[in-house]
Amino acid sequence: MKLSARNQLHGKVVEVKKGQTTAHVRVDVGGAIITASITNEAVDELGLAAGQDALAVIKASDVMVGRP
């Protein structure tokens, strides 16, 4: 699959929490945890589960970074 997104982070799924329509998927990327909100349907189609290797693809025209 060819992607135009430049930000591709390799990690491991640490948790999948399904809601009514949307799931939160937590991925450990080198010790940092990122969370993706995707549909439950996508979770099922991708077969996502804790312990699996994952590739987080981030595509955005603007990314803001700040300190708390």
N, C-alpha and C positions, 0 to 999 in steps of 0.2 A: 504494500500500500504506500503510495506517495503522498506526503503531507507538506503543506507550506509552512506549518508551525515550526519555529526554530527552537522553542523551549520544550525539550523532551527530557524528562527526568526519570531515571531508572530507580525503582524502589520495590518495596514489599508491602502488600496489603496487610494492615494490622487489625482492621475492623470494618465491618459493613453493617450499617444500621438502616433498615428499611422503615419508611413511614408509610402513609396512605398511598402516596403516588411517587414520592421522591426518596432516594436513599442517600445517605452520607457515607462516603468511602474514604477511610483514613489510610494514607500511604506513608510509610517511613522512607524518606529519601536521605540517606546518609546521616541519620540521626535527627533530622528535622521531620516533623509530621505535617503533611499537607492534607487538606480535606476537599474532596470533590463532591458536588451535589449533582447527581444524575438520576434519571428515571429508574424505577424498579424494573421496568422492562429491559433497560440497558444492562442492569446488573445481571438479570437472568440470561440474557442473550450472550453476555461476555463470560458468564459463569464465574463471577468474582466471588472470592471467599478469602478469609484471613489465611495468611501464610503463603499466598501465591505471589510470584514475581509480577510486577506491573510496570507499565510505562505510562507516566502521567504526561499528557500533551497539553500544553498551555498555549492558547492562541488568543491574543488580544491586541488591539491597536494601541492601547495605552495601558501601561502598568505603573502603578504608584507604589512606592516603597517608603515606609516611614518607621520611626521608632516610637514605641509606646510611651 
